[in-house]
Amino acid sequence: MKYRMYWGLSALVLIIIGVTVFSVLKDRAEIRRLKNELAIALHGHNHADGDPAHSDGTEDNPPNDVRPVDPIQKVDIPKMKPDQSPKAEAPKPKPKKPLYKGPLTFHEELLKTNPVKALRLQQEERGHWSAEWIPPFPTDDTEAQEFARVTYLRLYYIQNYGFEKLGTPEYEKELKAYREADAIESQLWSNIKAYPYGARRSDLMKLMWPSLDEEPRINYYGGFPSEYFGDPELREREKQLGIWDY
């Protein structure tokens, strides 16, 4: 009885061992099959065959793949030659035309009837940039006309006789006229600078621009309110909105 029990236990152990070994071998076989399928799907060859050599420089393909595979060849990249074409030069600023320094025309009759127009003609004769910015004040604007007249005279005597000659006896008459014009211009200039900032003050100050060497670096339409320059519709809207003190 005792021996039968031992034989039974031994047989049971053998059965368990056998079942375990069979299960392990089956699992390993299944794992190997899955690896092979994955290798074929990814690389085109059996995983157990190993990685084929690429001695001929070709990419590996499955045996049944009919797509042609060209050898990988080295491509010689040609060296870039320096650009021999002439490079476009940046546009050079146009040289400023020098102002006319000779004797000026004396617009005697026009100076009596329309000094603003006479001042504009004087700047055109000098080749001065301010000629296009002198506002077309009406002839009945006595303040603007008087300011233009004395500016005209001061510039005329300076250019025609020069500072060094104005003090000599032969130019006493011209010196007197120059001093009178300069005094009136200084007084008018002080009055205009005291005006509220707006179109009237800005337009009157333009009558002094002929005395400036360099053109003001500012947007004339946006930086200088004016009754005469810029878009008339925009100027009228600005008036209605009170943007400028007209």
Accessible surface in RSA format (square Angstrom, percent):
REM  Atomic radii and reference values for relative SASA: ProtOr
REM  Chains: A
REM  Algorithm: Lee & Richards
REM  Probe-radius: 1.40
REM  Slices: 20
REM RES _ NUM      All-atoms   Total-Side   Main-Chain    Non-polar    All polar
REM                ABS   REL    ABS   REL    ABS   REL    ABS   REL    ABS   REL
RES MET A   1   189.66  98.2 151.84 100.5  37.82  90.0 132.46 112.6  57.19  75.8
RES LYS A   2   130.47  63.6 124.37  76.3   6.10  14.5  71.35  64.2  59.12  63.0
RES TYR A   3   169.44  79.1 169.38  96.4   0.06   0.2 120.96  90.9  48.47  59.8
RES ARG A   4   190.44  80.0 180.25  91.9  10.19  24.3  56.95  77.8 133.49  80.9
RES MET A   5   109.28  56.6  98.42  65.1  10.86  25.9  67.90  57.7  41.38  54.8
RES TYR A   6   108.78  50.8 107.42  61.1   1.36   3.5  79.40  59.7  29.38  36.2
RES TRP A   7   188.78  75.8 186.02  90.0   2.77   6.5 162.52  86.7  26.26  42.6
RES GLY A   8    40.90  50.4   0.00   N/A  40.90  50.4  34.55  94.8   6.35  14.2
RES LEU A   9    97.97  54.6  96.85  69.3   1.12   2.8  97.14  68.2   0.82   2.2
RES SER A  10    55.03  46.5  48.70  65.0   6.34  14.6  24.93  53.1  30.11  42.2
RES ALA A  11    47.19  43.4  44.01  67.9   3.18   7.2  46.47  65.4   0.72   1.9
RES LEU A  12    94.93  52.9  93.50  66.9   1.43   3.6  94.50  66.4   0.43   1.2
RES VAL A  13    78.46  51.6  78.07  70.7   0.39   0.9  78.46  68.2   0.00   0.0
RES LEU A  14   122.08  68.0 115.07  82.3   7.01  17.6 115.19  80.9   6.89  18.5
RES ILE A  15   106.74  60.7 100.64  75.0   6.11  14.7 106.31  76.6   0.43   1.2
RES ILE A  16    96.72  55.0  94.69  70.5   2.03   4.9  96.58  69.5   0.13   0.4
RES ILE A  17    92.00  52.4  90.24  67.2   1.76   4.2  92.00  66.2   0.00   0.0
RES GLY A  18    38.17  47.1   0.00   N/A  38.17  47.1  33.88  93.0   4.29   9.6
RES VAL A  19    94.44  62.1  90.88  82.3   3.56   8.6  93.52  81.3   0.92   2.5
RES THR A  20    73.33  52.2  69.16  70.1   4.17   9.9  56.53  75.9  16.80  25.4
RES VAL A  21    77.85  51.2  75.88  68.7   1.96   4.7  77.85  67.6   0.00   0.0
RES PHE A  22   136.09  68.1 133.76  82.9   2.33   6.0 135.54  82.2   0.54   1.6
RES SER A  23    50.83  43.0  48.14  64.3   2.69   6.2  22.29  47.5  28.54  40.0
RES VAL A  24    75.17  49.5  74.07  67.1   1.11   2.7  75.14  65.3   0.04   0.1
RES LEU A  25   103.34  57.6  98.51  70.5   4.82  12.1  98.74  69.3   4.60  12.4
RES LYS A  26   132.95  64.9 125.45  77.0   7.50  17.9  76.70  69.0  56.25  59.9
RES ASP A  27    78.16  54.7  76.84  76.5   1.32   3.1  19.59  46.1  58.57  58.4
RES ARG A  28   147.41  61.9 142.27  72.5   5.14  12.2  40.12  54.8 107.29  65.0
RES ALA A  29    61.65  56.7  49.62  76.6  12.04  27.4  56.15  79.1   5.50  14.6
RES GLU A  30    74.73  42.9  72.58  54.9   2.15   5.1  35.61  68.9  39.12  31.9
RES ILE A  31    91.55  52.1  91.21  67.9   0.34   0.8  91.48  65.9   0.07   0.2
RES ARG A  32   151.06  63.4 149.00  76.0   2.06   4.9  43.00  58.8 108.06  65.5
RES ARG A  33   108.22  45.4 104.38  53.2   3.84   9.1  63.18  86.4  45.04  27.3
RES LEU A  34    90.76  50.5  86.49  61.9   4.27  10.7  86.93  61.0   3.83  10.3
RES LYS A  35   112.44  54.9 108.50  66.6   3.93   9.4  56.56  50.9  55.88  59.5
RES ASN A  36    27.62  19.0  27.62  26.7   0.00   0.0   7.35  17.7  20.27  19.6
RES GLU A  37    87.18  50.1  80.13  60.6   7.05  16.8  40.69  78.7  46.49  38.0
RES LEU A  38   107.60  59.9 103.52  74.1   4.08  10.3 107.18  75.3   0.42   1.1
RES ALA A  39     6.32   5.8   2.76   4.3   3.56   8.1   5.96   8.4   0.36   1.0
RES ILE A  40    87.82  50.0  83.55  62.2   4.27  10.3  83.55  60.2   4.27  11.6
RES ALA A  41    83.87  77.1  43.19  66.6  40.68  92.5  54.13  76.2  29.74  78.8
RES LEU A  42   121.50  67.7  89.62  64.1  31.88  80.1  91.62  64.3  29.88  80.4
RES HIS A  43    95.86  52.4  87.69  60.9   8.18  20.9  55.90  57.6  39.96  46.5
RES GLY A  44     4.57   5.6   0.00   N/A   4.57   5.6   0.52   1.4   4.05   9.1
RES HIS A  45    36.88  20.2  30.70  21.3   6.18  15.8  34.59  35.7   2.29   2.7
RES ASN A  46    46.31  31.9  43.52  42.1   2.79   6.7   8.29  19.9  38.02  36.7
RES HIS A  47   104.34  57.0  96.21  66.9   8.13  20.8  58.76  60.6  45.58  53.0
RES ALA A  48    78.69  72.4  40.84  63.0  37.86  86.1  49.61  69.9  29.08  77.0
RES ASP A  49   110.25  77.2  73.58  73.2  36.68  86.7  27.93  65.7  82.33  82.1
RES GLY A  50    34.90  43.0   0.00   N/A  34.90  43.0  33.32  91.5   1.57   3.5
RES ASP A  51   120.50  84.4  88.06  87.6  32.44  76.7  36.95  87.0  83.55  83.3
RES PRO A  52    54.17  39.5  40.58  37.0  13.59  49.4  51.90  42.9   2.27  14.1
RES ALA A  53    92.50  85.1  56.22  86.8  36.28  82.5  65.42  92.1  27.09  71.8
RES HIS A  54    89.71  49.0  68.24  47.4  21.47  54.9  53.33  55.0  36.38  42.3
RES SER A  55   114.46  96.7  70.02  93.5  44.44 102.4  53.16 113.2  61.31  85.9
RES ASP A  56    95.17  66.7  69.36  69.0  25.81  61.0  48.13 113.3  47.04  46.9
RES GLY A  57    34.69  42.8   0.00   N/A  34.69  42.8  33.76  92.7   0.93   2.1
RES THR A  58    38.52  27.4  34.67  35.2   3.85   9.2  21.77  29.2  16.74  25.3
RES GLU A  59   102.70  59.0  95.49  72.2   7.22  17.2  25.48  49.3  77.22  63.0
RES ASP A  60    55.25  38.7  33.92  33.8  21.32  50.4  18.00  42.4  37.25  37.1
RES ASN A  61    52.00  35.9  29.66  28.7  22.34  53.8   9.56  23.0  42.43  41.0
RES PRO A  62    53.41  38.9  50.15  45.7   3.27  11.9  50.15  41.4   3.27  20.3
RES PRO A  63   125.79  91.7  85.93  78.3  39.86 144.9  98.54  81.4  27.25 169.3
RES ASN A  64   138.34  95.4 117.00 113.1  21.34  51.4  36.91  88.8 101.43  98.0
RES ASP A  65    39.12  27.4  13.16  13.1  25.96  61.4  12.64  29.7  26.48  26.4
RES VAL A  66   139.91  92.1 112.66 102.0  27.25  65.7 120.64 104.8  19.27  52.3
RES ARG A  67   163.19  68.5 155.18  79.1   8.01  19.1  68.50  93.6  94.69  57.4
RES PRO A  68   124.99  91.1  96.20  87.7  28.78 104.6 106.94  88.3  18.04 112.1
RES VAL A  69    49.96  32.9  25.22  22.8  24.74  59.6  27.93  24.3  22.03  59.7
RES ASP A  70   115.64  81.0 102.48 102.0  13.16  31.1  28.10  66.1  87.55  87.3
RES PRO A  71    70.63  51.5  63.07  57.5   7.56  27.5  63.07  52.1   7.56  47.0
RES ILE A  72   133.69  76.1 105.62  78.7  28.07  67.7 110.62  79.7  23.08  62.6
RES GLN A  73   137.48  76.9 115.93  84.7  21.55  51.3  35.32  75.2 102.16  77.5
RES LYS A  74   204.18  99.6 172.27 105.7  31.91  76.0 120.50 108.5  83.69  89.1
RES VAL A  75   123.98  81.6  99.19  89.8  24.79  59.7 101.79  88.4  22.18  60.2
RES ASP A  76   134.80  94.4 113.70 113.2  21.10  49.9  39.24  92.3  95.56  95.3
RES ILE A  77   150.38  85.6 127.58  95.0  22.80  54.9 128.28  92.4  22.09  60.0
RES PRO A  78   107.89  78.6  93.29  85.0  14.59  53.0 105.02  86.7   2.87  17.8
RES LYS A  79   193.80  94.5 170.14 104.4  23.67  56.4 118.86 107.0  74.94  79.8
RES MET A  80   178.01  92.2 150.31  99.5  27.71  66.0 123.35 104.9  54.66  72.4
RES LYS A  81   180.42  88.0 160.45  98.4  19.97  47.6 104.35  93.9  76.07  81.0
RES PRO A  82    99.98  72.9  84.39  76.9  15.59  56.7  96.18  79.4   3.80  23.6
RES ASP A  83   100.34  70.3  66.20  65.9  34.13  80.7  36.59  86.1  63.75  63.6
RES GLN A  84   149.83  83.8 117.94  86.2  31.89  75.9  60.57 128.9  89.26  67.7
RES SER A  85    63.32  53.5  50.88  67.9  12.44  28.7  42.98  91.5  20.35  28.5
RES PRO A  86   131.11  95.6 102.29  93.2  28.82 104.8 113.52  93.7  17.59 109.3
RES LYS A  87   169.63  82.8 145.26  89.1  24.37  58.0  93.84  84.5  75.79  80.7
RES ALA A  88   106.27  97.7  66.40 102.5  39.87  90.7  76.55 107.8  29.73  78.7
RES GLU A  89   145.02  83.3 116.66  88.3  28.36  67.5  53.41 103.3  91.61  74.8
RES ALA A  90    82.15  75.5  62.44  96.4  19.70  44.8  68.69  96.7  13.46  35.7
RES PRO A  91   129.33  94.3 103.20  94.1  26.13  95.0 113.80  94.0  15.53  96.5
RES LYS A  92   167.06  81.5 144.99  89.0  22.08  52.6  90.72  81.7  76.35  81.3
RES PRO A  93   123.54  90.0 101.64  92.6  21.91  79.6 113.40  93.6  10.14  63.0
RES LYS A  94   187.43  91.4 167.59 102.8  19.84  47.2 112.01 100.8  75.42  80.3
RES PRO A  95   125.11  91.2 100.26  91.4  24.85  90.3 110.24  91.0  14.86  92.4
RES LYS A  96   163.89  80.0 137.21  84.2  26.68  63.5 117.47 105.7  46.42  49.4
RES LYS A  97   179.20  87.4 157.34  96.5  21.86  52.1 103.96  93.6  75.24  80.1
RES PRO A  98   112.82  82.2  93.66  85.4  19.16  69.6 103.72  85.6   9.09  56.5
RES LEU A  99    48.16  26.8  37.59  26.9  10.57  26.6  37.62  26.4  10.55  28.4
RES TYR A 100    93.76  43.8  85.05  48.4   8.72  22.7  72.54  54.5  21.23  26.2
RES LYS A 101   157.73  77.0 137.62  84.4  20.11  47.9  94.66  85.2  63.08  67.2
RES GLY A 102    19.80  24.4   0.00   N/A  19.80  24.4  17.16  47.1   2.64   5.9
RES PRO A 103    99.67  72.6  92.65  84.5   7.02  25.5  93.06  76.8   6.62  41.1
RES LEU A 104     9.85   5.5   0.00   0.0   9.85  24.8   0.75   0.5   9.10  24.5
RES THR A 105    72.71  51.7  64.53  65.4   8.18  19.5  47.22  63.4  25.49  38.5
RES PHE A 106    78.17  39.1  56.94  35.3  21.23  55.2  56.94  34.5  21.23  60.8
RES HIS A 107    39.12  21.4  32.74  22.8   6.38  16.3  26.47  27.3  12.65  14.7
RES GLU A 108    94.78  54.4  90.68  68.6   4.10   9.8  17.11  33.1  77.67  63.4
RES GLU A 109   120.47  69.2 118.20  89.4   2.27   5.4  64.74 125.2  55.73  45.5
RES LEU A 110    41.51  23.1  37.00  26.5   4.52  11.4  38.76  27.2   2.75   7.4
RES LEU A 111    13.36   7.4  11.57   8.3   1.79   4.5  11.71   8.2   1.65   4.5
RES LYS A 112   143.85  70.2 107.79  66.1  36.06  85.9  76.89  69.2  66.96  71.3
RES THR A 113    92.69  65.9  75.39  76.4  17.31  41.2  73.05  98.1  19.65  29.7
RES ASN A 114    32.70  22.6  32.70  31.6   0.00   0.0   5.54  13.3  27.17  26.3
RES PRO A 115     9.85   7.2   9.85   9.0   0.00   0.0   9.85   8.1   0.00   0.0
RES VAL A 116     2.09   1.4   2.09   1.9   0.00   0.0   2.09   1.8   0.00   0.0
RES LYS A 117    97.87  47.7  97.67  59.9   0.20   0.5  41.81  37.6  56.06  59.7
RES ALA A 118     0.00   0.0   0.00   0.0   0.00   0.0   0.00   0.0   0.00   0.0
RES LEU A 119     0.00   0.0   0.00   0.0   0.00   0.0   0.00   0.0   0.00   0.0
RES ARG A 120    53.66  22.5  53.66  27.4   0.00   0.0  25.09  34.3  28.57  17.3
RES LEU A 121    60.37  33.6  56.70  40.6   3.67   9.2  56.70  39.8   3.67   9.9
RES GLN A 122     0.00   0.0   0.00   0.0   0.00   0.0   0.00   0.0   0.00   0.0
RES GLN A 123     0.00   0.0   0.00   0.0   0.00   0.0   0.00   0.0   0.00   0.0
RES GLU A 124    99.38  57.1  75.71  57.3  23.67  56.4  34.05  65.9  65.33  53.3
RES GLU A 125    59.48  34.1  38.15  28.9  21.33  50.8  35.86  69.4  23.62  19.3
RES ARG A 126    25.40  10.7  24.90  12.7   0.50   1.2   0.49   0.7  24.91  15.1
RES GLY A 127    47.16  58.2   0.00   N/A  47.16  58.2  28.65  78.6  18.51  41.5
RES HIS A 128     7.87   4.3   1.57   1.1   6.30  16.1   0.87   0.9   7.00   8.1
RES TRP A 129    52.65  21.1  37.18  18.0  15.47  36.3  50.30  26.8   2.35   3.8
RES SER A 130     0.50   0.4   0.20   0.3   0.31   0.7   0.20   0.4   0.31   0.4
RES ALA A 131    13.31  12.2  12.10  18.7   1.21   2.8  12.55  17.7   0.76   2.0
RES GLU A 132   126.99  72.9 102.35  77.4  24.65  58.7  42.66  82.5  84.33  68.9
RES TRP A 133    21.90   8.8  21.84  10.6   0.06   0.2  21.48  11.5   0.42   0.7
RES ILE A 134     3.96   2.3   0.08   0.1   3.87   9.3   0.08   0.1   3.87  10.5
RES PRO A 135     0.00   0.0   0.00   0.0   0.00   0.0   0.00   0.0   0.00   0.0
RES PRO A 136    80.50  58.7  66.21  60.4  14.29  51.9  69.59  57.5  10.91  67.8
RES PHE A 137     8.18   4.1   1.12   0.7   7.06  18.4   1.12   0.7   7.06  20.2
RES PRO A 138    68.24  49.7  57.78  52.7  10.45  38.0  68.24  56.3   0.00   0.0
RES THR A 139    86.27  61.4  68.21  69.1  18.07  43.1  36.54  49.1  49.73  75.2
RES ASP A 140   116.01  81.3  91.65  91.2  24.35  57.6  47.65 112.1  68.36  68.2
RES ASP A 141    22.52  15.8  14.91  14.8   7.60  18.0  13.38  31.5   9.13   9.1
RES THR A 142   107.51  76.5 100.83 102.2   6.68  15.9  73.31  98.5  34.20  51.7
RES GLU A 143    43.63  25.1  36.40  27.5   7.24  17.2  28.56  55.2  15.08  12.3
RES ALA A 144     0.00   0.0   0.00   0.0   0.00   0.0   0.00   0.0   0.00   0.0
RES GLN A 145    12.82   7.2  12.72   9.3   0.10   0.2  12.82  27.3   0.00   0.0
RES GLU A 146    55.68  32.0  53.11  40.2   2.57   6.1  29.57  57.2  26.11  21.3
RES PHE A 147     0.00   0.0   0.00   0.0   0.00   0.0   0.00   0.0   0.00   0.0
RES ALA A 148     0.00   0.0   0.00   0.0   0.00   0.0   0.00   0.0   0.00   0.0
RES ARG A 149    70.54  29.6  70.54  36.0   0.00   0.0  22.32  30.5  48.22  29.2
RES VAL A 150     0.02   0.0   0.02   0.0   0.00   0.0   0.02   0.0   0.00   0.0
RES THR A 151     0.00   0.0   0.00   0.0   0.00   0.0   0.00   0.0   0.00   0.0
RES TYR A 152     0.00   0.0   0.00   0.0   0.00   0.0   0.00   0.0   0.00   0.0
RES LEU A 153    18.49  10.3  18.49  13.2   0.00   0.0  18.49  13.0   0.00   0.0
RES ARG A 154    28.17  11.8  28.17  14.4   0.00   0.0   3.55   4.9  24.62  14.9
RES LEU A 155    16.06   8.9  14.34  10.3   1.73   4.3  14.42  10.1   1.64   4.4
RES TYR A 156    25.06  11.7  25.06  14.3   0.00   0.0   4.07   3.1  20.99  25.9
RES TYR A 157    24.69  11.5  24.69  14.0   0.00   0.0   3.11   2.3  21.58  26.6
RES ILE A 158    39.25  22.3  35.53  26.5   3.72   9.0  35.53  25.6   3.72  10.1
RES GLN A 159    39.43  22.0  16.65  12.2  22.78  54.2  14.80  31.5  24.63  18.7
RES ASN A 160    39.47  27.2  12.65  12.2  26.82  64.6   2.61   6.3  36.86  35.6
RES TYR A 161    45.53  21.3  41.17  23.4   4.36  11.3  19.18  14.4  26.36  32.5
RES GLY A 162    14.49  17.9   0.00   N/A  14.49  17.9  14.22  39.0   0.27   0.6
RES PHE A 163   134.05  67.1 117.91  73.0  16.14  42.0 118.37  71.8  15.68  44.9
RES GLU A 164   133.44  76.6 104.36  79.0  29.08  69.2  71.61 138.5  61.83  50.5
RES LYS A 165    99.14  48.4  99.14  60.8   0.00   0.0  44.98  40.5  54.16  57.7
RES LEU A 166     6.53   3.6   6.53   4.7   0.00   0.0   6.53   4.6   0.00   0.0
RES GLY A 167    62.20  76.7   0.00   N/A  62.20  76.7  30.83  84.6  31.37  70.3
RES THR A 168    43.23  30.7  40.90  41.5   2.33   5.5  42.20  56.7   1.03   1.6
RES PRO A 169   113.79  82.9  96.91  88.3  16.89  61.4 103.57  85.5  10.22  63.5
RES GLU A 170   125.03  71.8  89.97  68.1  35.06  83.5  55.11 106.6  69.92  57.1
RES TYR A 171    56.41  26.3  56.41  32.1   0.00   0.0  18.85  14.2  37.56  46.3
RES GLU A 172   118.36  68.0 117.47  88.9   0.89   2.1  37.59  72.7  80.78  66.0
RES LYS A 173   170.29  83.1 160.43  98.4   9.86  23.5 108.97  98.1  61.32  65.3
RES GLU A 174    35.76  20.5  35.14  26.6   0.61   1.5   4.57   8.8  31.19  25.5
RES LEU A 175    27.04  15.1  27.04  19.3   0.00   0.0  27.04  19.0   0.00   0.0
RES LYS A 176   134.73  65.7 130.60  80.1   4.12   9.8  77.10  69.4  57.62  61.4
RES ALA A 177    27.67  25.4  23.55  36.3   4.11   9.4  25.93  36.5   1.74   4.6
RES TYR A 178    29.05  13.6  29.05  16.5   0.00   0.0  15.93  12.0  13.12  16.2
RES ARG A 179   150.21  63.1 144.70  73.8   5.51  13.1  46.93  64.1 103.28  62.6
RES GLU A 180    93.29  53.6  88.40  66.9   4.89  11.6  38.43  74.3  54.86  44.8
RES ALA A 181     2.39   2.2   0.52   0.8   1.87   4.3   1.93   2.7   0.46   1.2
RES ASP A 182    51.00  35.7  51.00  50.8   0.00   0.0   1.03   2.4  49.97  49.8
RES ALA A 183    62.46  57.4  49.69  76.7  12.77  29.0  56.63  79.8   5.83  15.4
RES ILE A 184    65.01  37.0  61.70  46.0   3.31   8.0  65.01  46.8   0.00   0.0
RES GLU A 185     7.85   4.5   7.85   5.9   0.00   0.0   1.89   3.7   5.96   4.9
RES SER A 186    59.85  50.6  53.07  70.8   6.78  15.6  37.11  79.0  22.75  31.9
RES GLN A 187   107.70  60.2 104.50  76.4   3.21   7.6  42.09  89.6  65.61  49.8
RES LEU A 188    26.71  14.9  26.71  19.1   0.00   0.0  26.71  18.8   0.00   0.0
RES TRP A 189    59.74  24.0  59.74  28.9   0.00   0.0  46.07  24.6  13.67  22.2
RES SER A 190    61.43  51.9  52.81  70.5   8.61  19.8  26.00  55.4  35.43  49.6
RES ASN A 191    61.12  42.2  56.17  54.3   4.95  11.9  14.32  34.5  46.80  45.2
RES ILE A 192     0.00   0.0   0.00   0.0   0.00   0.0   0.00   0.0   0.00   0.0
RES LYS A 193   101.67  49.6  87.14  53.5  14.53  34.6  38.71  34.8  62.96  67.1
RES ALA A 194    86.18  79.2  48.42  74.7  37.76  85.9  60.16  84.7  26.03  68.9
RES TYR A 195    71.67  33.5  64.48  36.7   7.19  18.7  46.43  34.9  25.24  31.1
RES PRO A 196    92.59  67.5  77.61  70.7  14.99  54.5  88.82  73.3   3.77  23.5
RES TYR A 197   111.47  52.0  96.03  54.6  15.44  40.2  84.73  63.7  26.74  33.0
RES GLY A 198     0.60   0.7   0.00   N/A   0.60   0.7   0.57   1.6   0.02   0.1
RES ALA A 199     0.20   0.2   0.20   0.3   0.00   0.0   0.20   0.3   0.00   0.0
RES ARG A 200    84.92  35.7  83.31  42.5   1.62   3.9  52.46  71.7  32.47  19.7
RES ARG A 201    44.24  18.6  43.76  22.3   0.48   1.1   1.56   2.1  42.68  25.9
RES SER A 202     4.66   3.9   0.67   0.9   3.99   9.2   3.82   8.1   0.84   1.2
RES ASP A 203     1.22   0.9   1.22   1.2   0.00   0.0   0.63   1.5   0.59   0.6
RES LEU A 204     0.00   0.0   0.00   0.0   0.00   0.0   0.00   0.0   0.00   0.0
RES MET A 205    47.43  24.6  46.84  31.0   0.59   1.4  41.76  35.5   5.67   7.5
RES LYS A 206     2.88   1.4   2.48   1.5   0.41   1.0   2.48   2.2   0.41   0.4
RES LEU A 207     0.00   0.0   0.00   0.0   0.00   0.0   0.00   0.0   0.00   0.0
RES MET A 208    37.31  19.3  36.80  24.4   0.51   1.2  36.80  31.3   0.51   0.7
RES TRP A 209    15.95   6.4  15.95   7.7   0.00   0.0   4.24   2.3  11.70  19.0
RES PRO A 210     1.29   0.9   0.00   0.0   1.29   4.7   0.00   0.0   1.29   8.0
RES SER A 211    40.89  34.6  12.85  17.1  28.04  64.6  16.61  35.4  24.28  34.0
RES LEU A 212    77.17  43.0  74.40  53.2   2.77   7.0  76.24  53.5   0.92   2.5
RES ASP A 213   127.05  89.0 104.84 104.4  22.21  52.5  29.85  70.2  97.20  96.9
RES GLU A 214   111.80  64.2 102.36  77.4   9.45  22.5  57.24 110.7  54.56  44.5
RES GLU A 215    68.68  39.4  60.04  45.4   8.64  20.6  17.85  34.5  50.83  41.5
RES PRO A 216    35.16  25.6  20.02  18.3  15.14  55.0  31.38  25.9   3.78  23.5
RES ARG A 217   239.98 100.8 198.01 100.9  41.97  99.9  81.55 111.5 158.43  96.0
RES ILE A 218    85.83  48.8  64.57  48.1  21.26  51.2  74.37  53.6  11.46  31.1
RES ASN A 219    98.53  67.9  83.04  80.3  15.49  37.3  36.15  87.0  62.38  60.3
RES TYR A 220    28.83  13.5  24.18  13.8   4.66  12.1  24.06  18.1   4.77   5.9
RES TYR A 221   136.09  63.5 114.11  64.9  21.98  57.2  78.60  59.1  57.50  70.9
RES GLY A 222    46.48  57.3   0.00   N/A  46.48  57.3  32.57  89.4  13.91  31.2
RES GLY A 223    18.43  22.7   0.00   N/A  18.43  22.7  13.65  37.5   4.77  10.7
RES PHE A 224    44.43  22.2  42.42  26.3   2.01   5.2  42.42  25.7   2.01   5.8
RES PRO A 225     3.52   2.6   0.00   0.0   3.52  12.8   3.52   2.9   0.00   0.0
RES SER A 226     6.11   5.2   1.57   2.1   4.54  10.5   1.57   3.3   4.54   6.4
RES GLU A 227    61.19  35.1  50.32  38.1  10.87  25.9  23.83  46.1  37.36  30.5
RES TYR A 228    75.82  35.4  47.22  26.9  28.60  74.4  35.05  26.3  40.76  50.3
RES PHE A 229    42.53  21.3  32.97  20.4   9.56  24.9  35.28  21.4   7.25  20.7
RES GLY A 230    29.54  36.4   0.00   N/A  29.54  36.4  12.72  34.9  16.82  37.7
RES ASP A 231    76.08  53.3  62.11  61.8  13.97  33.0  27.48  64.7  48.60  48.5
RES PRO A 232    86.49  63.0  81.48  74.3   5.00  18.2  81.96  67.7   4.53  28.2
RES GLU A 233   122.67  70.4 117.21  88.7   5.47  13.0  42.32  81.9  80.35  65.6
RES LEU A 234    81.25  45.3  81.25  58.1   0.00   0.0  81.25  57.1   0.00   0.0
RES ARG A 235    38.69  16.2  37.53  19.1   1.16   2.8   8.11  11.1  30.58  18.5
RES GLU A 236    84.01  48.2  83.56  63.2   0.45   1.1  35.39  68.5  48.62  39.7
RES ARG A 237   126.07  52.9 125.33  63.9   0.73   1.7  58.09  79.4  67.98  41.2
RES GLU A 238    33.50  19.2  33.49  25.3   0.02   0.0   2.11   4.1  31.40  25.6
RES LYS A 239    76.88  37.5  59.03  36.2  17.85  42.5  23.81  21.4  53.07  56.5
RES GLN A 240   138.77  77.6  99.44  72.7  39.33  93.6  40.73  86.7  98.04  74.4
RES LEU A 241   135.32  75.4 102.75  73.5  32.57  81.9 107.24  75.3  28.08  75.6
RES GLY A 242    54.56  67.3   0.00   N/A  54.56  67.3  27.17  74.6  27.39  61.3
RES ILE A 243    99.57  56.7  70.49  52.5  29.08  70.1  77.66  55.9  21.91  59.4
RES TRP A 244    50.41  20.2  44.68  21.6   5.72  13.4  42.11  22.5   8.29  13.5
RES ASP A 245    82.70  57.9  66.63  66.3  16.07  38.0  29.16  68.6  53.55  53.4
RES TYR A 246    78.79  36.8  20.75  11.8  58.04 151.0  37.25  28.0  41.54  51.2
END  Absolute sums over single chains surface
CHAIN  1 A    18679.0      15633.8       3045.2      11558.9       7120.2
END  Absolute sums over all chains
TOTAL         18679.0      15633.8       3045.2      11558.9       7120.2
